[in-house]
C-alpha cells in the first residue's frame, strides 16, 4: 500500500511541476487535463501524508518504549501507541477504498432522460414526480439542473423530459438512478380506488465534452423549427428550436427550451455528443457487467431497479434489497441513503476484484 501511495505522491508532484511549464500553460487542452488529474490526486496525497505521519509516530513511539525507564511515562506511551494502531487500521481501510480505480466518468456532469413507460397517463405523472425528485436532490447537492427538452403528458407530468446537471461528481452519484422505476398507487384517474402499477425509465449519461468526441460539421444535419407546447401549439413564431442528426449513426438530439437558437444549438450539440459517446461507454459498462454480480451501475437500462409503493409508504431498491419506509421524503429528493448504500455495495465488489 505504501509503495502505491508513494508512486501517487510522486506523480502528483510531477503534474504540479508540469503545470508550471510555460509550454504546458500555452496548451489549454493539456493544461485542463493536468489540472483535473492534479485535483483528483489531492485527496489521496492528503491521506498519504496523514498515514505516513502515523507510521513515523508509531515507529518513534516503539523506539522510545525500548529505552524509557519511567513506568508512568511508559503507560502513557502505550496508550498513545494503541490509539495510533487504531488510527492506522482506520486509515488503511479508507485508503483501500480511495485506491480502487475510479470510473473516469464519475467526475463528469450528467444528462438525464426520463421517459414514461407502461401505465398511460399515470406513467407520465410519475415521470413528472421523478423529475421533481431529482430537482430537489440537486438543490441539496448544490448542483445546477438545466432543462433541454420535454414532451408534456396529456393530464400532467411528462411523456419525456431531458435535462442536464452541472456540478461536482454529478455522474458518480446520479449513475445509480439508471433503470426502470416502478410506482404502485391509486391513480388520479382511477374512480374505484384500485392500486395500479406504472413505470418510467431513467437514463443517466456522463456528459461528453469536446475533448471526448470530435464531431465533424459535415456529419451533422441541422434543422430548425418553431418550438411547441402541449398539444402541439406554437410557443413562438421564430425558428429557435433545433434538431441535430448525426448522419453516420442516425442519432438525433433536439432542444427547444431556449428562445435563442444559438443557445438551443449549444444544448442540442451537448446531447448529441453525449449520445454518440454513449455508444463507446456502453461497451465499457457491458464489460464490467459481466464481471460483477450485483452490477450496481449497469449498462442494462431496461432493468427494474426501484419500486415506490404509495399505500405502504415504502420504497425498495431491488439491486441491494434495501427497503425504506419514508416515501414522502424520498419523493421529495431524499435519495442520498440509497445512493450511499449502492456505492458501498459497488465498492465491496470492486475490492473483491482487486483481491482476486
DRENDO-195700 format. One record per residue (C-alpha): residue number from 1; residue in three letters; x, z, y. Coordinates in Angstrom, 1 decimal. Each point is the difference from the previous one (the first is absolute). Example, Ala and Ser with C-alpha at 12.3 -4.5 7.8 and 13.67 -1.06 7.14 Angstrom:
% DRENDO-195700
+-----+-----+--------+--------+--------+
!   k !   r !      u !      w !      v !
+-----+-----+--------+--------+--------+
!   1 ! ALA !   12.3 !    7.8 !   -4.5 !
!   2 ! SER !    1.4 !   -0.7 !    3.4 !
+-----+-----+--------+--------+--------+
//
This chain:
% DRENDO-195700
+-----+-----+--------+--------+--------+
!   k !   r !      u !      w !      v !
+-----+-----+--------+--------+--------+
!   1 ! UNK !    0.0 !    0.0 !    0.0 !
!   2 ! UNK !    2.8 !    1.0 !    2.4 !
!   3 ! UNK !    1.7 !   -3.4 !   -0.5 !
!   4 ! UNK !   -3.2 !   -1.8 !    0.8 !
!   5 ! UNK !   -0.5 !    2.0 !    3.1 !
!   6 ! UNK !    3.6 !   -0.5 !    1.1 !
!   7 ! UNK !   -0.4 !   -3.8 !   -0.5 !
!   8 ! UNK !   -3.2 !    0.0 !    2.1 !
!   9 ! UNK !    1.8 !    2.0 !    2.7 !
!  10 ! UNK !    2.9 !   -2.4 !    0.1 !
!  11 ! UNK !   -2.5 !   -3.0 !    0.2 !
!  12 ! UNK !   -1.8 !    1.8 !    2.9 !
!  13 ! UNK !    3.3 !    0.4 !    1.9 !
!  14 ! UNK !    0.9 !   -3.7 !   -0.6 !
!  15 ! UNK !   -3.4 !   -1.1 !    1.4 !
!  16 ! UNK !    0.5 !    2.2 !    3.0 !
!  17 ! UNK !    3.4 !   -1.7 !    0.7 !
!  18 ! UNK !   -1.5 !   -3.5 !   -0.5 !
!  19 ! UNK !   -2.8 !    0.7 !    2.5 !
!  20 ! UNK !    2.7 !    0.7 !    2.6 !
!  21 ! UNK !    1.6 !   -3.4 !   -0.6 !
!  22 ! UNK !   -0.8 !   -2.5 !    2.9 !
!  23 ! UNK !   -0.4 !   -2.9 !   -2.5 !
!  24 ! UNK !   -2.7 !    1.9 !   -1.9 !
!  25 ! UNK !   -1.7 !    1.1 !    3.2 !
!  26 ! UNK !   -0.2 !   -3.7 !    1.1 !
!  27 ! UNK !   -1.7 !   -0.9 !   -3.4 !
!  28 ! UNK !   -3.4 !    1.6 !    0.6 !
!  29 ! UNK !   -1.3 !   -0.7 !   -3.5 !
!  30 ! UNK !    3.0 !    1.7 !   -1.6 !
!  31 ! UNK !    0.0 !    2.9 !    2.4 !
!  32 ! UNK !   -3.7 !    0.7 !   -0.7 !
!  33 ! UNK !    0.7 !    0.0 !   -3.7 !
!  34 ! UNK !    2.9 !    2.4 !    0.4 !
!  35 ! UNK !   -2.0 !    2.3 !    2.2 !
!  36 ! UNK !   -2.8 !    0.2 !   -2.6 !
!  37 ! UNK !    2.6 !    0.8 !   -2.7 !
!  38 ! UNK !    1.7 !    2.6 !    2.1 !
!  39 ! UNK !   -3.3 !    1.7 !    0.8 !
!  40 ! UNK !   -1.1 !    0.0 !   -3.7 !
!  41 ! UNK !    3.3 !    1.6 !   -1.2 !
!  42 ! UNK !   -0.1 !    2.7 !    2.7 !
!  43 ! UNK !   -2.2 !    2.4 !   -2.0 !
!  44 ! UNK !    2.2 !   -0.3 !   -3.1 !
!  45 ! UNK !    3.1 !    0.6 !    2.1 !
!  46 ! UNK !   -1.5 !    3.1 !    1.6 !
!  47 ! UNK !   -0.8 !    1.4 !   -3.5 !
!  48 ! UNK !    3.5 !   -0.9 !   -1.2 !
!  49 ! UNK !    1.5 !    2.0 !    2.8 !
!  50 ! UNK !   -2.2 !    3.0 !   -0.7 !
!  51 ! UNK !    0.6 !   -0.3 !   -3.8 !
!  52 ! UNK !    3.8 !   -0.3 !    0.6 !
!  53 ! UNK !   -0.1 !    3.1 !    2.2 !
!  54 ! UNK !   -1.8 !    2.0 !   -2.7 !
!  55 ! UNK !    2.6 !   -1.1 !   -2.6 !
!  56 ! UNK !    2.9 !    0.9 !    2.3 !
!  57 ! UNK !   -1.5 !    3.5 !    0.7 !
!  58 ! UNK !   -0.7 !    0.5 !   -3.7 !
!  59 ! UNK !    3.7 !   -0.7 !   -0.8 !
!  60 ! UNK !    1.3 !    2.2 !    2.7 !
!  61 ! UNK !   -2.3 !    2.9 !   -1.0 !
!  62 ! UNK !    1.1 !   -0.3 !   -3.7 !
!  63 ! UNK !    3.6 !    0.1 !    1.1 !
!  64 ! UNK !   -0.6 !    3.0 !    2.2 !
!  65 ! UNK !   -1.6 !    1.9 !   -2.9 !
!  66 ! UNK !    3.1 !   -0.5 !   -2.1 !
!  67 ! UNK !    2.1 !    2.0 !    2.5 !
!  68 ! UNK !   -2.5 !    2.3 !    1.9 !
!  69 ! UNK !    0.4 !    3.7 !   -1.0 !
!  70 ! UNK !   -2.7 !    1.6 !    2.2 !
!  71 ! UNK !   -3.0 !    0.5 !   -2.3 !
!  72 ! UNK !   -2.6 !    0.0 !    2.8 !
!  73 ! UNK !    1.4 !   -3.2 !    1.4 !
!  74 ! UNK !    0.0 !   -1.6 !   -3.5 !
!  75 ! UNK !   -3.7 !    0.8 !   -0.5 !
!  76 ! UNK !   -0.9 !   -1.7 !    3.3 !
!  77 ! UNK !    2.1 !   -3.0 !   -1.0 !
!  78 ! UNK !   -1.7 !   -0.2 !   -3.4 !
!  79 ! UNK !   -3.4 !    0.0 !    1.7 !
!  80 ! UNK !    1.1 !   -2.8 !    2.2 !
!  81 ! UNK !    1.4 !   -1.9 !   -3.0 !
!  82 ! UNK !   -3.3 !    0.3 !   -1.8 !
!  83 ! UNK !   -1.9 !   -1.3 !    3.1 !
!  84 ! UNK !    2.4 !   -2.9 !    0.3 !
!  85 ! UNK !   -0.4 !   -0.9 !   -3.6 !
!  86 ! UNK !   -3.8 !   -0.2 !    0.5 !
!  87 ! UNK !    0.5 !   -2.1 !    3.1 !
!  88 ! UNK !    2.4 !   -2.3 !   -1.9 !
!  89 ! UNK !   -2.7 !   -0.5 !   -2.7 !
!  90 ! UNK !   -2.7 !   -0.7 !    2.6 !
!  91 ! UNK !    2.2 !   -2.4 !    1.8 !
!  92 ! UNK !    0.9 !   -1.9 !   -3.2 !
!  93 ! UNK !   -3.7 !   -0.5 !   -0.8 !
!  94 ! UNK !   -0.6 !   -1.3 !    3.5 !
!  95 ! UNK !    3.0 !   -2.3 !   -0.1 !
!  96 ! UNK !   -1.0 !   -1.4 !   -3.4 !
!  97 ! UNK !   -3.3 !   -1.2 !    1.5 !
!  98 ! UNK !    1.8 !   -1.4 !    3.1 !
!  99 ! UNK !    2.5 !   -1.9 !   -2.2 !
! 100 ! UNK !   -2.9 !   -1.8 !   -1.8 !
! 101 ! UNK !    0.4 !   -3.6 !    1.2 !
! 102 ! UNK !   -2.8 !   -0.6 !    2.6 !
! 103 ! UNK !   -2.3 !   -3.0 !   -0.1 !
! 104 ! UNK !    1.6 !   -2.0 !    2.9 !
! 105 ! UNK !   -3.6 !   -0.8 !    1.2 !
! 106 ! UNK !   -1.0 !    3.7 !    0.6 !
! 107 ! UNK !    1.3 !    0.1 !    3.6 !
! 108 ! UNK !   -2.0 !   -3.0 !    1.0 !
! 109 ! UNK !   -3.3 !   -0.2 !    1.9 !
! 110 ! UNK !   -3.0 !   -1.0 !   -2.2 !
! 111 ! UNK !   -2.8 !   -2.5 !    0.0 !
! 112 ! UNK !   -3.2 !    1.4 !   -1.5 !
! 113 ! UNK !   -2.9 !   -2.2 !   -1.3 !
! 114 ! UNK !   -3.3 !    1.6 !   -1.1 !
! 115 ! UNK !   -2.6 !   -2.1 !   -1.7 !
! 116 ! UNK !   -3.5 !    1.0 !   -1.1 !
! 117 ! UNK !   -0.4 !   -0.5 !   -3.8 !
! 118 ! UNK !   -2.9 !    0.6 !   -2.3 !
! 119 ! UNK !   -3.0 !    1.7 !    1.4 !
! 120 ! UNK !   -1.3 !   -2.3 !    2.7 !
! 121 ! UNK !   -0.7 !    1.6 !    3.4 !
! 122 ! UNK !    1.0 !    3.4 !   -1.2 !
! 123 ! UNK !    3.5 !   -1.4 !   -0.9 !
! 124 ! UNK !    0.3 !   -1.3 !    3.6 !
! 125 ! UNK !   -1.0 !    3.5 !    1.4 !
! 126 ! UNK !    2.6 !    1.6 !   -2.3 !
! 127 ! UNK !    2.7 !   -2.4 !    1.2 !
! 128 ! UNK !   -0.8 !    1.2 !    3.5 !
! 129 ! UNK !    0.3 !    3.6 !   -1.2 !
! 130 ! UNK !    3.5 !   -0.7 !   -1.4 !
! 131 ! UNK !    1.0 !   -1.8 !    3.2 !
! 132 ! UNK !   -1.0 !    3.1 !    2.1 !
! 133 ! UNK !    1.7 !    2.3 !   -2.5 !
! 134 ! UNK !    3.3 !   -1.9 !    0.5 !
! 135 ! UNK !   -0.4 !    0.0 !    3.8 !
! 136 ! UNK !   -0.4 !    3.8 !   -0.1 !
! 137 ! UNK !    3.0 !    0.3 !   -2.3 !
! 138 ! UNK !    2.1 !   -2.2 !    2.4 !
! 139 ! UNK !   -0.9 !    2.5 !    2.8 !
! 140 ! UNK !    1.4 !    2.9 !   -1.9 !
! 141 ! UNK !    3.2 !   -1.9 !   -0.7 !
! 142 ! UNK !    0.4 !   -1.3 !    3.6 !
! 143 ! UNK !   -0.1 !   -3.6 !   -1.3 !
! 144 ! UNK !   -1.5 !   -2.9 !    2.0 !
! 145 ! UNK !   -2.7 !   -2.1 !   -1.8 !
! 146 ! UNK !   -0.9 !   -3.4 !    1.4 !
! 147 ! UNK !   -2.9 !   -2.2 !   -1.1 !
! 148 ! UNK !    0.9 !   -3.5 !   -1.1 !
! 149 ! UNK !   -3.3 !   -1.5 !   -1.4 !
! 150 ! UNK !   -3.3 !    1.1 !   -1.3 !
! 151 ! UNK !   -3.3 !   -1.2 !   -1.4 !
! 152 ! UNK !   -2.8 !    2.5 !    0.5 !
! 153 ! UNK !   -2.6 !    0.9 !   -2.6 !
! 154 ! UNK !   -3.7 !   -0.8 !    0.6 !
! 155 ! UNK !   -1.1 !    3.6 !    0.2 !
! 156 ! UNK !    3.3 !    1.6 !    1.1 !
! 157 ! UNK !    3.6 !    0.4 !   -1.2 !
! 158 ! UNK !    2.1 !   -3.1 !   -0.8 !
! 159 ! UNK !    0.0 !   -2.7 !   -2.6 !
! 160 ! UNK !    3.7 !   -0.2 !    0.8 !
! 161 ! UNK !    2.3 !    1.6 !    2.6 !
! 162 ! UNK !    3.8 !   -0.5 !    0.5 !
! 163 ! UNK !    2.1 !    2.2 !    2.2 !
! 164 ! UNK !    3.7 !    0.8 !    0.4 !
! 165 ! UNK !    1.5 !    3.5 !    0.4 !
! 166 ! UNK !    3.2 !    0.6 !    1.9 !
! 167 ! UNK !    2.0 !    3.2 !   -0.3 !
! 168 ! UNK !    2.6 !    1.9 !   -2.0 !
! 169 ! UNK !    0.1 !   -0.5 !   -3.8 !
! 170 ! UNK !   -3.5 !   -1.5 !    0.1 !
! 171 ! UNK !    0.2 !   -2.2 !   -3.1 !
! 172 ! UNK !    1.7 !    2.9 !   -2.0 !
! 173 ! UNK !   -3.1 !    2.1 !    0.5 !
! 174 ! UNK !   -2.8 !   -2.6 !    0.1 !
! 175 ! UNK !    1.1 !   -2.0 !   -3.1 !
! 176 ! UNK !   -1.7 !    2.6 !   -2.2 !
! 177 ! UNK !   -3.4 !   -1.2 !    1.4 !
! 178 ! UNK !    0.2 !   -3.5 !   -1.6 !
! 179 ! UNK !   -2.7 !   -0.5 !   -2.6 !
! 180 ! UNK !   -3.7 !    0.3 !   -0.6 !
! 181 ! UNK !   -1.8 !    3.0 !    1.6 !
! 182 ! UNK !   -3.3 !    0.9 !   -1.5 !
! 183 ! UNK !   -2.9 !    1.8 !    1.6 !
! 184 ! UNK !   -2.9 !    1.8 !   -1.7 !
! 185 ! UNK !   -2.9 !    1.0 !    2.4 !
! 186 ! UNK !   -3.6 !   -0.7 !    1.0 !
! 187 ! UNK !    0.2 !   -3.1 !    2.3 !
! 188 ! UNK !   -1.8 !    0.0 !    3.3 !
! 189 ! UNK !   -2.0 !   -3.0 !   -1.3 !
! 190 ! UNK !   -1.1 !    1.9 !   -3.1 !
! 191 ! UNK !   -3.7 !    1.2 !    0.2 !
! 192 ! UNK !   -0.2 !    1.9 !   -3.3 !
! 193 ! UNK !    3.0 !    2.3 !    0.4 !
! 194 ! UNK !    2.1 !   -1.6 !   -2.8 !
! 195 ! UNK !    3.7 !    0.3 !   -0.1 !
! 196 ! UNK !    1.7 !   -3.4 !    0.1 !
! 197 ! UNK !    3.6 !   -0.9 !   -0.7 !
! 198 ! UNK !    1.8 !   -2.4 !    2.4 !
! 199 ! UNK !    3.5 !   -1.0 !    0.6 !
! 200 ! UNK !    2.5 !   -1.3 !    2.5 !
! 201 ! UNK !    3.5 !   -1.3 !   -0.5 !
! 202 ! UNK !    3.0 !    1.0 !    2.1 !
! 203 ! UNK !    3.2 !   -2.0 !    0.2 !
! 204 ! UNK !    3.0 !    1.4 !    1.9 !
! 205 ! UNK !    2.9 !   -2.3 !    0.6 !
! 206 ! UNK !    3.4 !    0.7 !    1.7 !
! 207 ! UNK !    0.0 !   -1.8 !    3.2 !
! 208 ! UNK !    2.6 !   -2.8 !   -0.1 !
! 209 ! UNK !    2.1 !   -0.6 !    3.1 !
! 210 ! UNK !    1.7 !   -3.2 !    1.0 !
! 211 ! UNK !    3.2 !    1.1 !   -1.8 !
! 212 ! UNK !   -1.9 !    0.1 !   -3.3 !
! 213 ! UNK !   -1.7 !   -3.4 !    0.1 !
! 214 ! UNK !    1.2 !   -3.1 !    1.8 !
! 215 ! UNK !   -3.1 !   -2.1 !    0.7 !
! 216 ! UNK !    0.4 !   -3.6 !    1.1 !
! 217 ! UNK !   -2.4 !   -1.3 !    2.6 !
! 218 ! UNK !   -0.3 !   -3.2 !   -2.0 !
! 219 ! UNK !   -1.5 !    2.0 !   -2.9 !
! 220 ! UNK !   -2.7 !    1.6 !    2.0 !
! 221 ! UNK !   -3.4 !   -1.6 !    1.0 !
! 222 ! UNK !   -1.5 !    1.7 !    3.0 !
! 223 ! UNK !   -3.7 !   -0.1 !    0.9 !
! 224 ! UNK !   -1.8 !    1.6 !    2.9 !
! 225 ! UNK !   -3.7 !    0.9 !    0.3 !
! 226 ! UNK !   -2.4 !    2.2 !    1.9 !
! 227 ! UNK !    0.0 !    3.6 !   -1.3 !
! 228 ! UNK !   -3.3 !    1.1 !   -1.4 !
! 229 ! UNK !   -1.9 !    3.2 !   -0.7 !
! 230 ! UNK !   -2.7 !    1.1 !   -2.5 !
! 231 ! UNK !   -2.2 !   -2.8 !   -1.2 !
! 232 ! UNK !    2.4 !   -2.6 !    1.3 !
! 233 ! UNK !   -1.0 !    0.5 !    3.7 !
! 234 ! UNK !    2.7 !   -1.1 !    2.4 !
! 235 ! UNK !    1.8 !    2.8 !    1.7 !
! 236 ! UNK !    1.8 !   -2.3 !    2.5 !
! 237 ! UNK !    0.1 !   -3.7 !    0.9 !
! 238 ! UNK !    3.7 !   -0.4 !    0.0 !
! 239 ! UNK !    2.1 !   -1.1 !   -3.0 !
! 240 ! UNK !    1.8 !    3.3 !   -0.2 !
! 241 ! UNK !   -0.4 !    0.7 !   -3.8 !
! 242 ! UNK !    2.9 !   -1.3 !   -2.2 !
! 243 ! UNK !    0.1 !   -1.2 !   -3.6 !
! 244 ! UNK !    3.4 !   -0.7 !   -1.6 !
! 245 ! UNK !    0.5 !   -1.8 !   -3.3 !
! 246 ! UNK !    3.4 !    0.0 !   -1.8 !
! 247 ! UNK !    0.0 !   -3.5 !   -1.4 !
! 248 ! UNK !    2.4 !    0.6 !   -3.0 !
! 249 ! UNK !   -1.9 !    3.0 !   -1.3 !
! 250 ! UNK !   -3.5 !   -0.5 !    1.4 !
! 251 ! UNK !    0.0 !    3.6 !    1.4 !
! 252 ! UNK !   -2.3 !    0.5 !    3.0 !
! 253 ! UNK !    0.1 !    2.6 !    2.7 !
! 254 ! UNK !   -2.7 !    0.4 !    2.8 !
! 255 ! UNK !   -0.1 !    2.1 !    3.1 !
! 256 ! UNK !   -2.8 !    0.2 !    2.6 !
! 257 ! UNK !    0.3 !    3.5 !    1.2 !
! 258 ! UNK !    1.6 !   -0.7 !    3.4 !
! 259 ! UNK !   -1.3 !   -2.1 !    2.8 !
! 260 ! UNK !    3.4 !   -1.5 !    0.4 !
! 261 ! UNK !    0.9 !   -2.9 !   -2.3 !
! 262 ! UNK !    3.7 !    0.9 !    0.3 !
! 263 ! UNK !   -0.6 !    3.6 !   -1.2 !
! 264 ! UNK !   -2.2 !   -1.2 !   -2.8 !
! 265 ! UNK !    2.7 !   -2.5 !   -1.0 !
! 266 ! UNK !    2.6 !    2.7 !   -0.2 !
! 267 ! UNK !   -2.3 !    2.2 !   -2.1 !
! 268 ! UNK !   -0.9 !   -2.8 !   -2.4 !
! 269 ! UNK !    3.7 !   -0.9 !   -0.3 !
! 270 ! UNK !    0.8 !    3.5 !   -1.1 !
! 271 ! UNK !   -2.8 !    0.0 !   -2.6 !
! 272 ! UNK !    1.1 !   -3.5 !   -1.3 !
! 273 ! UNK !    3.6 !    1.1 !   -0.2 !
! 274 ! UNK !   -1.0 !    3.2 !   -1.9 !
! 275 ! UNK !   -2.2 !   -1.9 !   -2.5 !
! 276 ! UNK !    2.7 !   -2.5 !   -0.8 !
! 277 ! UNK !    2.5 !    2.9 !   -0.3 !
! 278 ! UNK !   -2.5 !    1.7 !   -2.4 !
! 279 ! UNK !    0.6 !   -2.8 !   -2.6 !
! 280 ! UNK !    3.6 !    1.2 !   -0.4 !
! 281 ! UNK !   -0.8 !    3.7 !    0.4 !
! 282 ! UNK !   -2.6 !   -0.2 !   -2.8 !
! 283 ! UNK !    2.7 !   -1.1 !   -2.4 !
! 284 ! UNK !    1.8 !    3.2 !    0.8 !
! 285 ! UNK !   -3.2 !    2.1 !   -0.5 !
! 286 ! UNK !   -0.7 !   -1.7 !   -3.3 !
! 287 ! UNK !    3.5 !    0.7 !   -1.2 !
! 288 ! UNK !   -0.2 !    3.8 !    0.7 !
! 289 ! UNK !   -3.6 !    0.1 !   -1.4 !
! 290 ! UNK !    1.5 !   -1.0 !   -3.3 !
! 291 ! UNK !    2.4 !    2.9 !    0.2 !
! 292 ! UNK !   -2.2 !    2.9 !    1.1 !
! 293 ! UNK !   -3.0 !    1.4 !   -1.9 !
! 294 ! UNK !   -2.1 !    1.5 !    2.8 !
! 295 ! UNK !    1.0 !   -2.7 !    2.4 !
! 296 ! UNK !   -1.0 !    1.6 !    3.2 !
! 297 ! UNK !    0.8 !   -2.8 !    2.4 !
! 298 ! UNK !   -1.2 !   -3.0 !   -2.0 !
! 299 ! UNK !   -0.2 !   -3.7 !    0.3 !
! 300 ! UNK !   -3.4 !    0.0 !   -1.6 !
! 301 ! UNK !   -2.4 !    0.1 !    2.9 !
! 302 ! UNK !   -3.0 !   -0.2 !   -2.3 !
! 303 ! UNK !    0.7 !    3.4 !   -1.5 !
! 304 ! UNK !   -2.6 !    2.7 !    0.6 !
! 305 ! UNK !    1.9 !    2.8 !    1.7 !
! 306 ! UNK !   -2.4 !    2.4 !    1.6 !
! 307 ! UNK !   -3.7 !    1.1 !   -0.2 !
! 308 ! UNK !   -1.9 !    1.6 !    2.9 !
! 309 ! UNK !   -3.0 !    1.9 !   -1.4 !
! 310 ! UNK !   -2.4 !    1.0 !    2.8 !
! 311 ! UNK !   -2.5 !    2.1 !   -2.1 !
! 312 ! UNK !    2.7 !    2.2 !   -1.4 !
! 313 ! UNK !    2.2 !   -0.1 !    3.2 !
! 314 ! UNK !    3.1 !   -0.9 !   -2.0 !
! 315 ! UNK !    2.7 !   -2.6 !    0.1 !
! 316 ! UNK !    2.0 !   -0.9 !   -3.1 !
! 317 ! UNK !    3.3 !   -2.0 !   -0.1 !
! 318 ! UNK !    0.1 !   -1.6 !   -3.5 !
! 319 ! UNK !    3.7 !   -0.7 !    0.1 !
! 320 ! UNK !    1.0 !    3.6 !   -0.1 !
! 321 ! UNK !   -3.3 !    1.7 !   -1.1 !
! 322 ! UNK !   -0.2 !    1.9 !    3.3 !
! 323 ! UNK !   -3.5 !    1.1 !    1.1 !
! 324 ! UNK !   -0.7 !    1.7 !    3.3 !
! 325 ! UNK !   -3.4 !    1.4 !    1.1 !
! 326 ! UNK !    0.3 !   -0.6 !    3.8 !
! 327 ! UNK !   -1.5 !   -3.5 !    0.3 !
! 328 ! UNK !   -1.1 !    0.4 !    3.7 !
! 329 ! UNK !    3.6 !    0.9 !    1.1 !
! 330 ! UNK !    1.5 !   -2.8 !   -2.1 !
! 331 ! UNK !   -2.3 !   -2.7 !    1.3 !
! 332 ! UNK !    0.9 !    1.3 !    3.5 !
! 333 ! UNK !    3.7 !   -0.9 !   -0.7 !
! 334 ! UNK !    1.3 !    3.1 !   -1.8 !
! 335 ! UNK !    1.7 !   -2.1 !   -2.8 !
! 336 ! UNK !    3.5 !    1.4 !    0.3 !
! 337 ! UNK !   -0.3 !    2.3 !   -3.1 !
! 338 ! UNK !   -0.8 !   -3.0 !   -2.2 !
! 339 ! UNK !    3.0 !   -2.0 !    1.5 !
! 340 ! UNK !    2.3 !    3.0 !   -0.5 !
! 341 ! UNK !   -1.0 !    0.5 !   -3.6 !
! 342 ! UNK !    0.3 !   -3.8 !   -0.7 !
! 343 ! UNK !    3.5 !    0.1 !    1.5 !
! 344 ! UNK !    1.0 !    2.9 !   -2.2 !
! 345 ! UNK !   -1.3 !   -1.8 !   -3.1 !
! 346 ! UNK !    2.0 !   -3.1 !    1.0 !
! 347 ! UNK !    3.2 !    1.9 !    0.8 !
! 348 ! UNK !   -0.3 !    1.8 !   -3.4 !
! 349 ! UNK !   -0.1 !   -3.4 !   -1.8 !
! 350 ! UNK !    2.9 !   -1.3 !    2.1 !
! 351 ! UNK !    2.1 !    3.0 !   -0.8 !
! 352 ! UNK !   -0.7 !   -0.6 !   -3.7 !
! 353 ! UNK !    1.2 !   -3.6 !    0.5 !
! 354 ! UNK !    3.3 !    1.3 !    1.5 !
! 355 ! UNK !    0.5 !    2.4 !   -2.9 !
! 356 ! UNK !   -0.8 !   -2.6 !   -2.7 !
+-----+-----+--------+--------+--------+
//
